[in-house]
Amino acid sequence: MMRWARISSGSAGLSSGNRSGKKPQITYAPTPAASPRDRSARSDAVGVGGVGGVGTRALYAPPRAPLEPSAGMDPMTTGALAGLTVIELGTIGPGPFAAMMFADHGATVIHVERPGGVPAVGPIGNRRTDIIHRNRRTLELDLKTPEGRDAVLDLVRTADVLIEGNRPGVAERLGVGPDVCLELNPRLVYGRVTGWGQYGPKATQAGHDLNYMAASGTLSTLGRAGQPPTVPLAYIGDLGGGSMMLCFGILAALYERNSSGRGQVVDAAILDGATLLATAFHGFAQLGMWDETRRGVNLVDSGAPFYDCYETADGEWMAVGSLEPKFFAQLLELLELDADALPDQHDRDGWPALREAIGGAIRRRTRAEWTERVKGSDACLEPVLRMSEVRHDPHNAARATMVEVDGLWQPAPAPKLSRTPAGPIQPGNATVDHAGGVTA
């Protein structure tokens, strides 16, 4: 396996953030990837799991948190995927998030972007604040030119993975489709993520996250009783059904390559992934345990009063998830409600009265008061935090769930690995390389 070494001249590097404004002349040259023995030694040198003194091997100790980048430290030299080279053909949607996952865990990800950037939805454009593009290098290449296409194909020759998210047929027309790339590099895993998939009547039809979720049946399950389906941002479609399924497919193909020596194409459709995420509920519906004709009347879709959100005295919210009887009993005790005076937990006819009692009790205190009161309890009562509040929660802070990089707070890489934790995060605008600086 080969990886791309960064050879530059000029004053800027990844760790410096290239704040000088000058464009360094940068080339990439293939170098042997670190062996598992080398990576293990490198991990041991900093302490397994980042804890203890010399010789400590606490496999389940809290892993070293990915904090701010250190001077001269390249995030792609640490992590479980160190030595893996990924080419990301820039698009919007699930492709960038999948590439971020690989980059966070040590893969060398080369982001190929058309000159001037990829058209984006919303106020995106500043690579420093566009944190989904962190931890990777950017090459500005025009794939509609022979020079741009050839530059990508040169990278393909020694890459492990290529990620692209265009409509079916676009990569082929640009000359960088899977047939061409796999002929150059038979070991390449060619990851494709689209809304409708590579084939089927809608394959070339336009769409967005909400459309694919609608077609998957998943959207119909989300929302309150008597209300339209609730739009859940891109969590279920683009990111869950697209990005994460693409990551899994690529890793599965890489694992299979160990025995066959051959790469393959991964066809990750957001439609398929969003449908798969609802597997359990498809089963529940067919067993008569889930009413798919109505929203907000089932056990975990806000229908049950012990699985819903309630407003507090100060207009904030608390989330109640006390499904099991023992947790529900603790909830009633915490809320100072008499269980004997209330309907049974699973008496659906009594749910309206139970909802009114729980809601009334929670409205008597502020969110801060409930947060303090619930400490150490198994009542499954949790404050609903805003995104800007996440980092201030003591548990989240202890796990370094949010980290500050270059003055910008962002979610830390996940999941946390005990022996090969993710490396330090680098801002997405650390370097911008151009076609003239690419060599194979």
RALINVEN-V480260 format. One record per backbone hydrogen bond with DSSP energy under -1.0 kcal/mol. CO is the residue of the C=O (numbers start at 1). NH is the residue of the N-H. E is the energy in kcal/mol with one decimal. If there is no record, write none. Layout:
# RALINVEN-V480260
CO;NH;E / CO;NH;E
This chain:
# RALINVEN-V480260
1;33;-1.9 / 3;31;-3.1 / 5;29;-1.9 / 7;27;-2.6 / 9;25;-1.6 / 13;17;-1.3 / 25;9;-1.9 / 27;7;-2.5 / 29;5;-3.2 / 31;3;-2.6 / 35;39;-2.7 / 36;40;-2.5 / 37;41;-2.3 / 38;42;-2.3 / 39;43;-2.2 / 40;44;-2.7 / 41;45;-1.9 / 47;50;-2.6 / 48;51;-1.1 / 53;56;-1.9 / 57;59;-1.3 / 58;61;-1.7 / 65;67;-1.2 / 67;425;-1.2 / 70;73;-2.1 / 74;77;-1.9 / 75;78;-1.1 / 79;82;-1.7 / 81;84;-2.1 / 84;108;-3.0 / 85;160;-2.2 / 85;161;-2.0 / 86;110;-2.9 / 87;163;-3.1 / 88;112;-3.4 / 94;98;-2.2 / 95;99;-2.4 / 96;100;-2.1 / 97;101;-2.0 / 98;102;-1.8 / 99;103;-2.6 / 100;104;-3.1 / 101;105;-1.2 / 102;107;-2.2 / 103;106;-1.8 / 105;81;-3.3 / 108;86;-2.9 / 109;137;-1.5 / 110;88;-2.7 / 111;139;-3.4 / 112;90;-3.4 / 113;141;-2.0 / 114;117;-2.6 / 122;124;-2.3 / 126;130;-1.9 / 129;131;-1.9 / 130;133;-2.2 / 131;134;-1.5 / 137;111;-3.2 / 138;433;-3.5 / 139;113;-3.2 / 140;435;-1.1 / 142;145;-1.9 / 145;149;-2.5 / 146;150;-2.6 / 147;151;-2.0 / 148;152;-1.9 / 149;153;-2.4 / 150;154;-2.1 / 151;155;-1.6 / 152;156;-2.2 / 153;157;-1.3 / 155;158;-1.0 / 160;189;-2.5 / 161;87;-2.6 / 162;191;-3.5 / 163;89;-2.9 / 164;193;-2.0 / 167;170;-2.1 / 169;173;-2.2 / 170;174;-1.8 / 171;176;-2.5 / 172;175;-1.2 / 177;181;-2.3 / 178;182;-2.9 / 179;183;-1.4 / 180;184;-1.7 / 181;185;-2.3 / 185;188;-2.1 / 186;263;-3.7 / 189;162;-2.3 / 190;266;-2.8 / 191;164;-2.4 / 192;268;-3.1 / 194;270;-2.7 / 195;271;-2.3 / 200;203;-1.9 / 202;205;-2.1 / 208;211;-1.1 / 208;212;-1.9 / 209;213;-2.2 / 210;214;-1.9 / 211;215;-2.1 / 212;216;-1.3 / 213;219;-1.7 / 218;221;-1.5 / 219;222;-1.6 / 222;230;-2.0 / 224;227;-2.2 / 232;235;-1.1 / 234;239;-2.5 / 235;240;-1.7 / 236;241;-2.1 / 237;242;-1.4 / 238;243;-2.5 / 239;244;-2.5 / 242;246;-2.3 / 243;247;-2.7 / 244;248;-2.3 / 245;249;-2.7 / 246;250;-2.6 / 247;251;-2.5 / 248;252;-2.5 / 249;253;-2.3 / 250;254;-2.5 / 251;255;-2.2 / 252;256;-2.3 / 253;257;-1.8 / 256;259;-1.3 / 256;260;-2.1 / 257;261;-2.5 / 264;190;-2.4 / 266;192;-3.0 / 268;194;-1.9 / 269;273;-2.5 / 270;274;-3.0 / 271;275;-1.8 / 272;276;-2.5 / 273;277;-2.1 / 275;278;-1.1 / 276;279;-2.0 / 278;282;-1.9 / 279;283;-1.7 / 280;284;-2.4 / 281;285;-2.4 / 282;286;-1.7 / 283;287;-1.3 / 284;289;-2.9 / 285;288;-1.1 / 290;292;-1.0 / 304;307;-1.7 / 306;322;-1.2 / 308;320;-3.2 / 310;318;-2.6 / 312;315;-1.7 / 316;312;-2.5 / 317;384;-2.4 / 318;310;-2.7 / 319;382;-2.4 / 321;323;-1.7 / 324;328;-2.6 / 325;329;-2.3 / 326;330;-1.3 / 327;331;-2.0 / 328;332;-2.3 / 329;333;-1.9 / 330;334;-2.6 / 331;335;-2.5 / 332;337;-3.0 / 338;341;-1.2 / 339;342;-1.3 / 344;347;-1.8 / 346;348;-1.1 / 347;350;-1.6 / 348;351;-1.2 / 350;354;-2.2 / 351;355;-3.0 / 352;356;-2.0 / 353;357;-1.9 / 354;358;-2.4 / 355;359;-2.8 / 356;360;-2.3 / 357;361;-2.0 / 358;362;-2.3 / 359;363;-1.8 / 361;364;-1.1 / 362;365;-1.3 / 365;313;-3.0 / 366;370;-2.3 / 367;371;-2.7 / 368;372;-2.0 / 369;373;-2.4 / 370;374;-2.3 / 374;377;-2.3 / 380;321;-2.6 / 382;319;-3.7 / 386;389;-1.5 / 389;392;-1.3 / 390;393;-1.2 / 393;397;-2.8 / 394;398;-2.2 / 395;399;-1.6 / 396;401;-2.6 / 401;412;-2.8 / 403;410;-2.4 / 405;408;-1.7 / 408;405;-2.6 / 410;403;-2.9 / 426;135;-2.5 / 427;430;-1.3 / 433;140;-2.6 / 434;437;-2.7 / 435;438;-1.8
